[in-house]
Amino acid sequence: MAAPYRSSRDLDWTLLILTLIICTLGVLQIYSATLGTAWKDAWWKQLIWVAAGFLLLYLTAIVDYHVLLEHVPLMYVVSVTTLLGVFVVGKQAFGSRRWIPLFGGFTLQVSEFVKLVLILLVARYLSGLKGNRVETKDLLKLGLLVGFPMLLVFRQPDLGTALTYAVILSAGVFLAGLRTRHVVIALLLGGVIMPFGWMSLKEYQKARVEAFLDPSRDPKGSGYQVIQSKIAIGSGGMWGKGVTRGSQTQLRFLPVAHTDFIFASFAEEQGFFGVVVVLGLYFLLLMQIVQNAQMAPDRAGMYVCMGVCALLLFHLLVNVGMLVGRMIVTGIPLPLMSYGGSSILSVFVMLGLVNNVRLRRFVN
């Protein structure tokens, strides 16, 4: 049995400090991006979410992750049931039904927290395999378990979050020892399914794909976000225009500058130098998670840490990539910086799982 931690010194303080710095930069940018708008109070709400996030991180860290793994079946059933409930009582906004209304006007995006359950589910299943390779039956079982909630989220519709579920599964089976033939079969199936997938997309989702290929085709419609994002990033130059001084941000040319496009707003006001600093902070954060995976006391702990790492890396690559036209605009937030309670809290719980593994790295 893994030994419990003896003091707060056993927490990963490097990871916590990096997290705090990134969150601070996010709050500062949210303040700048929402100044004089209907969202002008978003920055202090984000502070509340961050404070609550650190509390959740600690609470998640002190409960042995082996106990959480034992309760994965129950958590999975609750997650699927809640996702189904979104279609009944969910609040619709921006063309999607993703949020469950709570007291005080707050809302909860259930799909964000389902990621946590899937990370634990994949870790539990793969750590129980006897061989050093993933067999076809294992892929089918895991594919069905992850695919069902993925389908539910896709139907909300929320393509971006649905894709993150596939990332959790892919990272897990890759680490567990994926056979070459499985990769070939997956690619072939993807090629066959792609036309049907295209037909199942909403019109605005198809427009985003077309805008990705050529934003200039509809500069005032589907291509507007990417075009304005590129202008904002380019106008930042080397050192940026300064906080609250970005023209694209302050004149409201840049859409949703405090959520999905916060990094473009940050790049305009802090410049290339600020971008390098923040990307460096994210790199150090991810490497710290990988280090905890290497020190994990068992395979389950390793899968948990690497699942978190893969998910955060995917969020980072897609969010930053879509700002410069290298990824399709999917509405995936930038971890720890984008405004949003559900996103912030889910990331903190993920980091709590990483600390959970770290605290139990020494075995009796």
N, C-alpha and C positions, 0 to 999 in steps of 0.2 A: 504494500500500500504506500502511496506517495505521502511524504511528510508535509504537514501544513507549514505555512510560513510563520516566522517568529516575530517579525516586526514589519513596519511599513518600509524599512530599508530594502526589503526583498522585492518591492515593486520595481518595475522598469521605469526609473525616473527619467532616463534619457528620452524614452518614448513619450512620457507624459509632458515633458518640457517642450519637445517638438510639437506635440499636439496643441499645447497652449499657445505657442507662438503662431502657428498656422491659424488657429481660431481667432486670435487677436487681430491678425491682419485681415481676416474675413469680416469681423465686426467693423473694423475701420472702413473697409471698402463698402460694406452695406450702408453705413452711415453716409458716406459720400455719394453713393449711387441713388439713394432715396431722399436726399436733401430736397425739401420743398415739394415733395410728392405726397400722394395719399399713403405711401408706405414709409413715411418719415419716422415712424416709431419702430420700424422693423429691427433696428440695430440693438435696442435694449431688450426686445423680445428674444433676439438671438443670444444675448448675454444670459438670459434666463435659461434658454435651452442648453447652452454650454455648461452652466453651473449644474443643471439637472443631469447633464450627460456625465460629468465627472462623478457625481454621486452614483449613477447607474454603473459606471465603470468599476467603481470600488465594490459595489454590491455584487456585480457579476464575477469579480475576481475572487471573492472570498468563498463562494460556493464551489466546491470541487467539481471540475468539469466532467469527471466520471459519473457523478450523480446526474448531471444534465444529460449526458449520453444515455443513461438508463431510462430517462423519461422522454426520449425523442419520439417514440410512437404516439404518446399522448399529445405532445406539442405539435406533431405533424397533423393529427386529426383536428386539433383546435385551429391550426393555421388554415387548413383547407375549408373548414366550416366558416371561418371568419371571412375568407375570400369570397365564398358563396354569398355570405351575408352582405357584402359590399354591393352586390347587384340588387339587393332588396332595399336596404336603408342607406346606401352610399350617397354622398353628396356629389353632384355633378358640377364640374368646372372645367373650362377650356376644352370642352368636347369629350371629356373622359369622366368616368365614374370610379374614382380611386379612393375617396376619403370617407371615413365614418365620422359623423359629427359627434363631438363631445360637449361637456358642459363649458360654459363661459365663452362660447364661440370658437373653441379650439377644434381641430380636426386631426384625425389619425390616418396616416397612409399605411394600411395593413401590409401591403406588399413589401415595404421596406424591412419589416421585422421578420417576414417569412424567409428572407435571406439568411438570417441567423439560424433558423431551424434547419434549413437545407445544408448549411455548413456543418452543423452537428450531425445531421442525418448521413451525409456523405462520409464524414469522418468515422462514424460508428460502423457503417457498412464495410468500408474498405479496410479498416483496422481489424475486422473480424475475418478477413480472407486468409486462408492457410497458405496459398501459393504466393509466388512473387510476380504473378501476372494476373491481369483482369480477364476473366473468361467471358464468352459471349452471353451466357446466362446472367452474369453479374451486370453487364452493360444494359441488358434488357430490363432487369429489375430496377436498377438505378434510374434508367431512362424513363421508365413509367412513373416512378416515385417523384422525380423532379419535373417530368413533363406535364403532369396533371396541374399542379399549381402554376406552372409556366403558361399553360394554355388559358387558365382562368385570368391571369394578369394580362395576357395578350388580348383577351376579349374585353377588357375594361374600356378602352384599349390603352395599353401602356407597353409599347414595344421595347423601349429602353430597359425597363426593369425586368421584363421577361427575358431579355438577352443575358442579364446578369445571372439569372438562375442557371443558364447553360454554361456560363463561365465557371461557376462553382463546381458543376459536374465535370467539366472538361479538365480543370486543374487537378481535381482529385484522381480521376482515372489515369491521367498522364503520369502523376507521381507514383501511382500504384503499379504501373508497368503496362502501358497500353500496347497491344500488338499492332504490327504494321497493317495487317489485313483489316483490322477494325477501322483504322484511319481511312483506308481506301474505300471501304464499304460506306463509311460516314460521308465521304466526299461524293460518292456516287448517289447516295440517297439525297444528299443536299441538292445535287444537280437536278434530280427528278422532282423533288418537292418544291423547288424554287418557283416554278411557274404558278403552282397552286397557292403558294405563299403570297405571291404578288397579287393574285386575284382576291385574296382575303384581306388585303390592306385597305384601310380607309382612304378616301380621296386625298385628305391632307397628308397622309403618310406617303402616298405615291408622289405627291407634289414635292415632298422633302427629298425623296430619292432623285427626282428629276432636277431639283435645285442643286443637289450635290454634284451632279454630272455637269451642269451648266447654270450657275446662279444668274447669269445675265439674261436668261430666257424670260425670267419673271422678276425683274429687279425691285418692283414695288409690292410683290406678293411673296411667294415661297422662297425667293432668293434674297429677300430684304435682310433677314437676320445675318446671314453669312457675309453679305456685302458690307453692312454697317460694322460688323465685328472686325473685318479685315481693316477697314478704314480706321477704327478706334485703335487697334493694335499698332498699325503703322504710324499713326499720328503721335504715339507715345515716344518714339525715338529712343535714344540711349538712356536718358535719365527720367523721362516722363514729364507730365505737365503739372504734377503736384496734386495733393488731395483736394477734392471738390473743384478742380480746375480743368477736368477733361471735357472738351467741347462735345464730343459725341455722347458722352454720358450725361453731362449736365443739361444739354439741350434736348435730351430724350430721343435722340436718333437711335441709340443702342437699346434694343428691346430687352425686357426683363434683366436689367443690368445687375440686379441684386440676387438673382437665382442662377439660372442656367448659364448666363453670359457674364457672370461676375469676373471671370478671369480676363475677359477682353477689357472690361472697365478698369481692372487693376493694371493691366498692361498699358493702357492709355495714360493713367495717372502716375504710374511708377516706372514705366519704361522698361527697356530690355534688361537693365540691371536688376530691377525688382522681380522680373519674370525669372531670371536665373537664380536669384535667391530663393524664391518660393519653390521652384522645381527642385532645387537642391535640398530644401527642407523635406519635401515629399520623398525624395530619394533616400535620405537618411532615415525617415520614418519607415519606409518599406524595408530597408536593410536591417533595421532594428527588429522588425517582425520576423524576417528570415532568420536572424540570429537566435531569436526565441524558439523558432521551429527546430533549429539545429540542436538546441539544448533540451528539447522536449523529452520527458521521461518515457514516452511510448509513441507508437505510430499514430494513435488517435490524436494526441496532442500536436504532433507534427502536421497532420491533415487539417486540424482546426486552424493553426497559425497560417499555413500556406493557403488555405481557403480564403482567409481574411486578406492576405497579401494579394492574391490574384484578383479578388473582387475590387479592392481599392485601386490597384494598378489599372484595371479595366476602366473604372470610373474616370481616373485621371487621363488616360490615353484618349478615351472617347470624348470627354468634355473639352479638353484642350484641342484635340484634333478637329472637332466640329467648328471651333472658333476660327480656324485658319483654312477651312474648306477641305480638310483631309478625311473627315468622317461625316456621316449623315447626321443631321440634327435630330436627336432622339429624346431630348429632355432629360438627360442624365446629369444630375448635379455634381458639382466639384466637392469632394469630401472635405468636411470641416470648414469650408469657406462659404459655400452657397447658403442662402437663407432657407430655412425650413426645419421645423421641429422634428418631424419623423426621420428625416435624413440624418440630422445631427445625432439624435438619440441612438439610432441604429448603429452608426459608426462608432460611437462611444461604447456601446455594448460589445461590438466586435473587438475593440481594443481591450475591453475588459476580459474577453475570452483569451486574448493573447497573454495578458497579465496572469490570468488564471493558470494557464499552462506553465508560465514562468515560475510562479510561486510553488509549484509542485514538481520542479525539475530535479529535486534531490529525493532519492528513494531510500526508504528504510532498509 
